[in-house]
Amino acid sequence: MTTAPSPAAPSAASSNYYGTSPWMRALRLALGASQRAWPALGVRAAYRLFGTPLPLKWLNRRHGPEAGWQREAWAFENASLGLYARDTASTDAPRVLLVHGWGGHAGQMLPLAQALTAAGFAPLLLEMPAHGRSAGTVSNLPQFARAIDYVAARLALEGTALKAIAAHSLGANALAYAASRGLHVERLVLLAPPASPHAFTRYFAHVFGLSERTRAAMQHRIEAREGILMPLLEPAAVGPRIAQPTLVVHDRGDRVNRFADGVAYRDAIAGAELVATQDLGHRRILREPSVLQQVTAFISKAKA
């Protein structure tokens, strides 16, 4: 397994998650005007936008699993979850849960699902609230973590044990937090995980021209409503409490989540392994054959 060198400097990668479209520029102007004219409204508007997955979920519905997959909708909180399973999956095959990231959809995990199927596993694709075909318009990292925990617990009660969970981006951050709180699963795979929700609020504020006062108020609103402080979601807080064998995969040139974020998880989780890729970026790692092979090999160690 490839071991990474020392982490890149914090400035080595700058997120381009939101892009620079005319629509984003219009939102920046609107948020800037609202925080100046009515600060409380600016905070509420920022909170709402921060919790809205982009691109909007209806743009991704056509990319979801189709032929050969059955979708089951589960009510969850004030929204719903989507769980996809292959029509031909063997009831005796070990189950692996696959989780997309923020603004993503279940279809992004299909290449890994196909690789796992070929190796004798029965993958399940989880689609989060406000994503893909699931109900809801807003979500956040703590809800992602609760959803993973809920699905794993419900499957266990139904007699389906999970051999592994593999998650991408924000889903990986949520998976690490859920695992630190006693999630019942044998192995973890973190694909391009972000390390700091607080840092992302600063990036969000920079993109949309928010003052530090508005950003801090937005963060406080999130923390108060979710009942968790953002630093408690970071690798230094969750890593020491993760007992499962863990594989981290991160690209050195990732421009959404810094390569140093993956290194932070590797360093915080005892015995964790890091696969460092090059020139795959944030999403190509989900379909790169060499990555799929290494992830499948890691999960297969738990097959017996």
C-alpha positions as CSV (number, residue, x, y, z in Angstrom):
1,M,0.0,0.0,0.0
2,T,1.4,3.4,-0.9
3,T,2.4,5.7,1.9
4,A,2.2,9.4,1.4
5,P,5.0,11.9,2.0
6,S,4.5,14.7,4.4
7,P,1.3,16.8,3.9
8,A,1.3,19.6,1.5
9,A,1.2,23.2,2.7
10,P,-2.3,24.5,3.5
11,S,-2.1,26.8,0.5
12,A,-1.2,24.1,-1.9
13,A,-4.8,23.4,-2.8
14,S,-7.7,25.8,-2.8
15,S,-11.3,24.5,-3.1
16,N,-13.2,25.2,-6.3
17,Y,-16.4,23.5,-5.1
18,Y,-18.7,26.4,-5.9
19,G,-17.1,27.5,-9.1
20,T,-17.6,30.9,-10.7
21,S,-20.8,30.7,-12.7
22,P,-23.1,33.8,-13.2
23,W,-25.6,32.2,-10.9
24,M,-23.0,32.0,-8.1
25,R,-22.1,35.7,-8.7
26,A,-25.8,36.6,-8.4
27,L,-26.0,34.7,-5.1
28,R,-22.9,36.5,-3.8
29,L,-24.5,39.9,-4.6
30,A,-27.8,38.9,-3.0
31,L,-26.2,37.6,0.2
32,G,-23.9,40.6,0.5
33,A,-26.9,43.0,0.2
34,S,-28.9,41.1,2.7
35,Q,-26.2,41.0,5.4
36,R,-25.7,44.7,5.0
37,A,-29.4,45.7,5.0
38,W,-30.7,43.2,7.5
39,P,-27.9,41.2,9.3
40,A,-30.3,38.6,10.9
41,L,-31.7,37.9,7.4
42,G,-28.2,37.5,6.0
43,V,-27.4,34.9,8.6
44,R,-30.6,32.9,7.9
45,A,-30.0,33.1,4.1
46,A,-26.4,32.0,4.5
47,Y,-27.4,29.1,6.8
48,R,-30.0,28.0,4.2
49,L,-27.6,28.2,1.2
50,F,-24.8,26.5,3.2
51,G,-27.2,23.6,3.8
52,T,-28.3,23.3,0.2
53,P,-26.5,20.7,-1.9
54,L,-25.2,22.0,-5.2
55,P,-25.7,21.2,-7.9
56,L,-29.4,21.0,-7.1
57,K,-30.6,17.4,-6.7
58,W,-33.0,17.3,-9.7
59,L,-29.9,17.8,-12.0
60,N,-28.5,14.5,-10.8
61,R,-31.7,12.3,-10.8
62,R,-31.0,11.1,-14.3
63,H,-27.6,9.8,-13.3
64,G,-28.8,7.4,-10.6
65,P,-28.6,3.6,-10.8
66,E,-31.2,2.2,-13.2
67,A,-31.4,-1.3,-14.8
68,G,-30.4,-4.0,-12.4
69,W,-30.9,-2.0,-9.2
70,Q,-33.9,-1.8,-6.9
71,R,-34.5,1.4,-4.9
72,E,-36.1,1.4,-1.5
73,A,-37.1,4.7,0.1
74,W,-36.8,5.0,3.9
75,A,-38.4,7.9,5.8
76,F,-35.7,9.7,7.8
77,E,-36.0,12.7,10.0
78,N,-37.9,15.3,7.9
79,A,-36.8,13.9,4.6
80,S,-36.0,10.4,3.2
81,L,-33.1,8.1,2.3
82,G,-32.7,6.0,-0.8
83,L,-31.1,2.6,-0.6
84,Y,-30.2,0.8,-3.8
85,A,-29.5,-3.0,-4.1
86,R,-28.8,-5.2,-7.1
87,D,-31.7,-7.3,-8.3
88,T,-29.5,-10.3,-8.6
89,A,-27.5,-9.9,-5.3
90,S,-27.0,-13.2,-3.4
91,T,-28.4,-13.2,0.1
92,D,-25.2,-14.9,1.3
93,A,-22.8,-12.3,-0.2
94,P,-21.1,-10.0,2.3
95,R,-22.7,-6.5,2.2
96,V,-20.8,-3.3,1.7
97,L,-22.5,0.1,2.0
98,L,-21.3,2.9,-0.4
99,V,-22.0,6.5,0.4
100,H,-21.7,9.6,-1.9
101,G,-20.5,13.0,-0.9
102,W,-22.0,16.5,-0.7
103,G,-23.9,17.4,-3.9
104,G,-23.4,13.9,-5.2
105,H,-25.6,11.0,-5.9
106,A,-25.7,7.2,-5.6
107,G,-24.7,6.8,-9.3
108,Q,-21.2,8.1,-8.6
109,M,-20.5,5.0,-6.5
110,L,-21.5,2.6,-9.3
111,P,-17.9,1.8,-10.6
112,L,-16.9,0.7,-7.1
113,A,-20.1,-1.2,-6.7
114,Q,-19.3,-3.1,-9.9
115,A,-15.8,-3.9,-8.8
116,L,-17.1,-5.2,-5.5
117,T,-19.8,-7.3,-7.2
118,A,-17.1,-8.9,-9.3
119,A,-15.2,-9.8,-6.1
120,G,-18.2,-11.5,-4.6
121,F,-19.7,-8.7,-2.5
122,A,-23.3,-7.4,-2.5
123,P,-23.0,-3.6,-2.5
124,L,-25.7,-1.2,-1.3
125,L,-25.8,2.4,-2.5
126,L,-27.0,5.0,0.0
127,E,-28.5,8.3,-1.3
128,M,-28.7,11.0,1.4
129,P,-31.5,13.4,2.2
130,A,-31.8,16.3,-0.3
131,H,-29.7,14.3,-2.8
132,G,-30.7,12.4,-6.0
133,R,-34.2,11.0,-5.6
134,S,-34.4,11.4,-1.8
135,A,-36.8,13.8,-0.2
136,G,-35.6,17.0,1.4
137,T,-34.0,20.3,0.2
138,V,-31.3,20.9,2.9
139,S,-28.9,18.7,4.8
140,N,-25.6,18.8,6.6
141,L,-22.6,16.8,7.9
142,P,-24.2,15.8,11.2
143,Q,-27.3,14.5,9.3
144,F,-25.1,12.5,7.0
145,A,-23.5,10.9,10.0
146,R,-26.9,10.1,11.6
147,A,-28.1,8.6,8.3
148,I,-25.1,6.3,8.1
149,D,-25.6,5.2,11.7
150,Y,-29.4,4.7,11.1
151,V,-28.9,2.6,8.0
152,A,-26.3,0.4,9.6
153,A,-28.4,-0.1,12.7
154,R,-31.5,-0.9,10.7
155,L,-29.7,-3.3,8.5
156,A,-28.3,-5.1,11.5
157,L,-31.7,-5.5,13.1
158,E,-32.9,-7.0,9.8
159,G,-30.1,-9.5,10.0
160,T,-27.7,-7.8,7.5
161,A,-24.3,-7.2,8.8
162,L,-22.0,-4.8,7.0
163,K,-18.5,-5.9,6.2
164,A,-17.4,-2.4,5.2
165,I,-18.6,1.1,4.4
166,A,-16.8,3.2,1.8
167,A,-17.7,6.9,1.6
168,H,-16.6,9.8,-0.6
169,S,-15.9,13.4,0.4
170,L,-18.3,14.8,3.0
171,G,-19.7,11.3,3.3
172,A,-16.3,10.1,4.4
173,N,-16.1,12.8,7.1
174,A,-19.6,11.7,8.3
175,L,-18.5,8.0,8.2
176,A,-15.5,8.8,10.4
177,Y,-17.6,10.6,12.9
178,A,-20.2,7.8,13.0
179,A,-17.4,5.2,13.4
180,S,-16.0,7.2,16.3
181,R,-19.3,6.9,18.1
182,G,-19.6,3.1,17.9
183,L,-20.8,2.3,14.4
184,H,-20.9,-1.5,13.8
185,V,-18.9,-2.2,10.7
186,E,-15.7,-4.2,10.2
187,R,-13.8,-1.9,7.8
188,L,-13.8,1.8,6.7
189,V,-12.8,3.4,3.4
190,L,-12.5,7.2,3.4
191,L,-12.3,8.6,-0.2
192,A,-11.0,12.2,-0.4
193,P,-12.3,13.2,3.1
194,P,-12.4,16.8,4.2
195,A,-10.8,17.5,7.6
196,S,-12.4,20.7,8.8
197,P,-16.0,21.8,8.6
198,H,-14.9,25.1,10.2
199,A,-12.4,25.7,7.4
200,F,-15.2,25.1,4.8
201,T,-17.4,27.7,6.5
202,R,-14.5,30.2,5.9
203,Y,-14.2,29.2,2.3
204,F,-18.0,29.5,1.9
205,A,-17.8,33.0,3.5
206,H,-15.0,34.0,1.1
207,V,-16.9,32.8,-2.0
208,F,-20.1,34.6,-1.1
209,G,-18.5,37.7,0.4
210,L,-19.7,37.2,3.9
211,S,-18.3,39.1,6.8
212,E,-16.6,37.2,9.7
213,R,-19.5,38.3,11.9
214,T,-22.0,36.7,9.5
215,R,-19.9,33.5,9.1
216,A,-19.5,33.1,12.8
217,A,-23.2,33.5,13.4
218,M,-24.0,31.0,10.7
219,Q,-21.6,28.5,12.3
220,H,-23.1,29.0,15.7
221,R,-26.6,28.5,14.3
222,I,-25.5,25.2,12.7
223,E,-23.8,24.0,15.9
224,A,-26.8,25.0,18.1
225,R,-29.4,23.3,15.9
226,E,-27.3,20.1,15.4
227,G,-26.0,19.9,19.0
228,I,-22.4,19.5,18.1
229,L,-19.4,21.8,17.8
230,M,-17.5,21.7,14.5
231,P,-14.1,20.9,16.0
232,L,-15.5,17.7,17.3
233,L,-16.0,16.5,13.7
234,E,-12.3,16.8,12.8
235,P,-9.7,14.1,12.5
236,A,-7.9,14.9,15.8
237,A,-11.2,14.5,17.7
238,V,-12.7,11.4,15.9
239,G,-9.5,9.5,14.8
240,P,-8.4,8.2,18.3
241,R,-11.9,6.7,18.8
242,I,-11.9,4.7,15.5
243,A,-11.1,1.1,16.1
244,Q,-11.8,-0.4,12.6
245,P,-9.1,-1.0,10.0
246,T,-9.2,2.1,7.8
247,L,-8.1,2.9,4.3
248,V,-7.8,6.5,3.2
249,V,-7.6,7.4,-0.6
250,H,-6.7,11.0,-1.5
251,D,-5.3,12.6,-4.6
252,R,-2.3,15.0,-4.2
253,G,-4.0,17.5,-6.6
254,D,-7.5,17.4,-5.1
255,R,-8.9,20.9,-5.5
256,V,-12.0,20.4,-3.4
257,N,-10.5,18.7,-0.3
258,R,-6.8,19.2,0.3
259,F,-4.5,16.2,0.2
260,A,-3.4,17.2,3.7
261,D,-6.9,16.4,4.9
262,G,-6.4,12.8,3.9
263,V,-3.0,12.8,5.6
264,A,-4.7,14.1,8.8
265,Y,-7.0,11.2,8.9
266,R,-4.2,8.7,8.3
267,D,-2.3,10.2,11.2
268,A,-5.2,10.4,13.5
269,I,-6.5,6.8,13.1
270,A,-4.3,4.1,14.6
271,G,-3.0,1.8,11.8
272,A,-4.8,3.6,9.0
273,E,-3.3,3.2,5.5
274,L,-3.1,6.0,2.9
275,V,-3.2,5.5,-0.9
276,A,-1.9,8.7,-2.4
277,T,-2.9,9.2,-6.1
278,Q,-1.8,11.7,-8.7
279,D,-3.7,13.6,-11.3
280,L,-7.1,12.1,-10.5
281,G,-8.6,15.1,-8.6
282,H,-11.6,14.8,-6.4
283,R,-14.0,12.6,-8.3
284,R,-12.0,10.6,-10.8
285,I,-10.7,8.4,-7.9
286,L,-14.3,7.0,-7.8
287,R,-13.8,5.4,-11.2
288,E,-10.0,4.9,-11.6
289,P,-9.4,1.1,-12.0
290,S,-6.2,1.1,-9.9
291,V,-8.1,2.7,-7.0
292,L,-11.1,0.4,-7.3
293,Q,-8.7,-2.6,-7.2
294,Q,-7.0,-1.3,-4.1
295,V,-10.2,-0.5,-2.3
296,T,-11.7,-3.9,-3.2
297,A,-8.5,-5.7,-2.0
298,F,-8.7,-3.8,1.3
299,I,-12.4,-4.7,1.8
300,S,-11.8,-8.3,0.8
301,K,-9.5,-8.8,3.8
302,A,-12.8,-8.8,5.8
303,K,-14.6,-11.2,3.5
304,A,-13.9,-14.4,5.3
